[in-house]
Amino acid sequence: MIPVHGTHNALQDDRNKDVLIYINGELFPRAEAKISVFDSGYLVGDGIWEALRLHNGVLVFLDEHLDRLWTAAATVGMQLPWTKQELTAKLWETIHANDMHDHVHVRFMVTRGFKKTPSQDPRLTISGPNLVIIAEHKKADLSSQEKGITLFTSTIRRGAPDYLDPRLNCHSKLHEVMALVQAIEAGADEALMLDVNGFVSTCNATNFFMIKNGEVWTSTGQYCMNGITRGNIIRVCKENDIPVFEKNFSLFDVYGADEAFVTGTFGGVTPVTHIDGRQIGAGKFGDMARKLSHLYHELIESEVAKTKTNVR
């Protein structure tokens, strides 16, 4: 098996062998958690999803994740049968059933439902939406984060919003998988993806940032994932008077960057050391990326404290 290194490296936790998985109102042991082959997500990738972190007893940035899920549902024409409060209760049911408190990754997936027969046609769906919640004990491997990751620029572009908006968190991820396959075959950890105009957009599973002369650059947001962590990094930059720009830039700019990093719900801020075989800056976790990582974790702690205060 090829060793895996990337932004989702987690410490081994044997408790995950026995976690309970939520499927449509029931909890199943991991080995018994199954869904029909007629599920629309399996058949045609017709589904949407979110993933968030349980930190010190708090689902961090929960409102932002729920808002993004409801926007995705509206975009794909899926009527969700629960309120946000009801879905939140199901998340907590799963978390409590697994006696989880900290360093937990929660992914919840909603598909359009079961099909009468294999088909794209939503009118052949014979059930309401299927809901699966997977909560796992996942603590980031800080040694992997410290090492950083390498990227390879894929020939597969992020698409235009007029056929599949790149901001949509949907089950149809094949183009990103193909980009990652290219990167792995080139000897890199993850893929850097350009937009339809040739500007740097995002990575296959994370959002990309570069730093030049004390400025933080990221893409315009038109062709990249609508990342919650991406938005929070932009937020902490603005709140701490760090120049940040959402703009078009190319590989010409990236290869000459002082630092680069990627962001995601699980890994937070992860440094990028090499892109297409070229060392970026000093080829290590740079000072600005470390500062932003620290500010991001401070933001998480403040959100946890605020949430706990409101609960009281």
C-alpha positions in Angstrom: 0.0 0.0 0.0 1.3 3.5 -0.9 2.0 5.5 2.2 -0.5 8.4 2.5 0.7 11.9 3.4 -1.5 14.9 3.1 -3.7 17.4 4.8 -5.9 14.7 6.4 -3.1 12.8 8.2 -4.4 11.8 11.6 -3.0 9.9 14.6 -4.1 6.3 14.8 -7.0 5.9 17.2 -8.3 2.3 17.8 -11.6 3.6 19.2 -12.7 4.2 15.6 -13.1 0.5 15.0 -16.2 0.5 17.3 -17.8 3.8 16.4 -21.6 3.9 15.8 -22.7 5.3 12.4 -26.1 7.1 12.1 -28.2 6.0 9.1 -31.7 7.4 8.8 -32.6 7.5 12.5 -30.7 4.3 13.6 -27.2 3.7 14.9 -25.1 0.9 13.5 -21.7 -0.5 14.5 -19.1 0.5 11.9 -18.9 -3.0 10.4 -22.7 -3.1 9.9 -23.3 0.4 8.6 -24.6 -0.1 5.0 -26.9 1.6 2.6 -28.8 0.3 -0.5 -27.1 0.1 -3.9 -30.2 2.0 -5.1 -29.2 5.1 -3.1 -29.0 8.1 -5.4 -25.6 9.1 -4.0 -24.2 5.7 -5.0 -25.9 5.5 -8.3 -25.3 9.0 -9.7 -23.5 11.0 -7.1 -26.7 12.9 -6.3 -25.9 14.1 -2.8 -24.5 16.9 -0.7 -22.4 16.9 2.5 -20.6 18.8 5.2 -17.8 18.1 7.7 -17.0 19.9 10.9 -15.0 19.5 14.1 -16.0 18.8 17.6 -13.6 20.9 19.8 -13.8 20.8 23.5 -17.4 19.8 23.5 -18.4 22.4 20.8 -19.3 21.8 17.1 -17.1 24.7 15.8 -18.6 27.0 13.2 -21.8 24.9 13.1 -24.0 27.7 11.8 -21.8 28.4 8.8 -21.7 24.7 7.9 -25.5 24.4 8.2 -26.0 27.5 6.1 -23.7 26.0 3.4 -25.6 22.7 3.5 -29.0 24.5 3.1 -27.6 26.6 0.2 -26.4 23.4 -1.5 -29.8 21.7 -1.1 -31.5 24.7 -2.7 -29.0 24.7 -5.5 -29.6 21.0 -6.4 -33.3 21.2 -5.8 -33.4 18.9 -2.8 -36.0 19.5 -0.1 -34.5 18.8 3.3 -37.1 17.2 5.7 -35.6 18.6 8.9 -35.0 22.0 10.4 -31.4 23.1 11.2 -32.2 22.5 14.9 -33.5 18.9 14.1 -30.4 18.1 12.1 -28.2 19.4 14.8 -30.0 17.2 17.3 -29.2 14.2 15.1 -25.5 15.2 15.0 -25.4 15.4 18.8 -27.3 12.0 19.1 -24.4 10.4 17.1 -21.7 12.2 19.1 -23.2 11.3 22.5 -23.8 7.7 21.5 -20.1 7.5 20.8 -19.2 9.3 24.1 -17.1 11.9 22.1 -15.9 15.2 23.5 -12.8 16.5 21.7 -10.7 15.9 18.6 -13.6 14.5 16.6 -14.3 14.9 12.9 -18.0 14.7 11.9 -19.1 14.2 8.4 -22.8 14.2 7.5 -24.1 13.3 4.0 -27.5 13.8 2.5 -28.5 12.0 -0.7 -31.8 12.5 -2.6 -33.0 9.1 -1.6 -33.6 5.6 -2.9 -34.3 5.1 -6.6 -36.9 2.8 -8.1 -34.3 1.9 -10.8 -30.8 3.1 -11.7 -31.4 6.5 -13.3 -30.5 10.1 -13.1 -34.2 11.2 -13.1 -35.1 12.6 -9.6 -38.8 11.7 -10.3 -37.8 8.0 -9.9 -36.7 8.6 -6.3 -39.1 6.6 -4.1 -38.1 7.8 -0.6 -37.1 11.0 1.2 -33.5 12.0 1.5 -31.0 9.6 3.2 -28.9 10.9 6.0 -25.7 9.4 7.1 -23.5 10.8 9.9 -20.0 9.5 10.5 -18.2 10.8 13.6 -14.6 9.6 14.1 -11.9 10.3 16.7 -9.4 12.2 14.5 -6.6 14.2 15.9 -4.3 15.9 13.4 -0.8 14.5 13.2 1.2 17.7 14.0 4.4 16.1 12.7 2.8 15.8 9.3 1.6 19.4 9.5 5.1 20.5 10.4 6.6 18.7 7.5 4.2 20.3 5.1 2.9 19.0 1.8 3.9 19.1 -1.8 1.6 20.0 -4.7 1.5 19.2 -8.4 -0.5 21.4 -10.8 -3.1 19.2 -12.5 -4.2 19.5 -16.1 -7.8 19.1 -14.8 -9.4 22.5 -14.3 -11.9 23.7 -11.8 -15.2 24.1 -13.8 -17.3 27.2 -14.5 -20.3 27.9 -12.4 -22.7 27.5 -15.3 -22.4 23.7 -15.4 -21.3 22.6 -11.8 -20.5 25.5 -9.5 -17.2 24.8 -7.8 -18.6 26.2 -4.5 -21.1 23.3 -4.3 -20.2 20.6 -1.7 -21.6 17.7 -3.6 -20.9 14.0 -3.9 -19.8 14.4 -7.5 -16.0 14.7 -6.8 -14.6 12.6 -9.6 -12.8 15.5 -11.3 -11.0 16.3 -8.0 -10.2 12.6 -7.6 -8.7 12.6 -11.1 -6.7 15.6 -10.3 -5.3 14.0 -7.1 -4.5 10.8 -9.1 -2.4 12.9 -11.4 -0.6 14.5 -8.4 0.1 11.2 -6.8 1.5 9.7 -10.0 3.7 12.8 -10.2 5.1 12.1 -6.7 3.2 14.9 -5.0 0.9 14.8 -2.0 -2.1 16.7 -3.4 -3.2 18.6 -6.5 -3.2 22.3 -7.3 -6.0 23.2 -9.7 -6.3 26.1 -12.0 -9.6 27.8 -13.1 -11.0 27.9 -16.6 -8.9 31.0 -17.3 -5.6 29.5 -16.1 -5.4 31.3 -12.8 -4.7 29.4 -9.6 -8.0 28.3 -8.0 -7.8 25.7 -5.2 -6.5 22.3 -4.4 -8.4 19.0 -4.8 -9.6 19.0 -1.2 -8.3 22.3 0.4 -8.1 26.0 -0.4 -4.8 27.5 -1.5 -3.1 30.7 -0.2 0.3 32.3 -1.0 2.3 35.0 0.7 4.3 37.6 -1.1 6.0 40.6 0.6 3.9 40.3 3.7 0.6 40.1 1.7 -1.7 37.1 1.8 -3.2 36.1 -1.6 -6.0 33.7 -2.4 -8.2 33.2 -5.4 -11.2 35.3 -6.2 -13.5 32.6 -4.8 -15.4 32.3 -8.1 -13.9 28.9 -9.0 -12.9 27.4 -5.6 -14.5 25.5 -2.8 -16.6 27.7 -0.5 -14.3 26.8 2.4 -15.4 27.7 5.9 -11.7 27.7 7.0 -10.8 29.8 4.0 -13.3 32.4 5.0 -12.0 32.4 8.6 -8.4 32.9 7.5 -9.5 35.9 5.5 -11.4 37.1 8.5 -8.4 36.8 10.9 -6.3 38.6 8.4 -8.7 41.5 8.3 -9.2 41.6 12.1 -5.4 41.7 12.6 -4.5 44.3 9.9 -2.7 41.7 7.7 -3.1 42.6 4.0 -5.2 40.0 2.3 -6.4 39.9 -1.3 -8.9 37.7 -3.2 -7.5 38.1 -6.7 -6.4 36.4 -9.9 -2.8 35.2 -9.9 -0.9 32.6 -11.9 1.8 30.0 -11.4 4.2 32.8 -12.3 3.3 34.4 -9.0 3.2 31.1 -7.0 6.6 29.9 -8.0 8.1 33.1 -6.7 6.0 33.2 -3.4 7.7 33.6 0.0 5.3 31.1 1.5 2.3 29.0 0.6 -0.2 27.0 2.6 -3.6 25.3 2.3 -6.6 25.4 4.6 -9.3 22.9 5.5 -11.6 22.0 8.3 -9.5 19.1 9.5 -5.9 20.3 9.0 -6.5 24.0 9.6 -3.4 25.7 8.1 -0.9 23.3 6.4 2.3 24.7 4.8 3.2 23.9 1.2 6.9 23.3 0.7 7.1 22.4 -3.0 4.9 22.9 -6.1 5.7 21.1 -9.3 9.1 20.2 -7.9 10.0 23.9 -7.2 10.8 24.8 -3.6 8.5 27.6 -2.3 10.4 30.2 -0.2 12.5 28.4 2.4 10.6 25.2 1.9 9.2 25.0 5.4 6.4 26.2 7.7 6.9 30.0 7.3 6.5 32.8 9.9 3.3 34.2 8.3 1.7 30.8 7.9 2.5 30.0 11.6 1.1 33.3 12.7 -2.2 32.7 10.8 -2.4 29.2 12.2 -2.1 30.6 15.7 -4.7 33.3 15.0 -7.0 30.7 13.5 -6.7 28.5 16.6 -7.4 31.6 18.8 -10.6 32.2 16.8 -11.7 28.6 17.4 -11.1 29.0 21.1 -13.1 32.2 21.2 -15.9 30.5 19.3 -15.9 27.6 21.8 -16.0 30.0 24.8 -18.8 32.1 23.2 -20.9 29.0 22.5 -20.5 27.7 26.0 -21.4 31.1 27.4 -24.5 31.2 25.3 -25.5 27.7 26.4 -25.4 28.7 30.0 
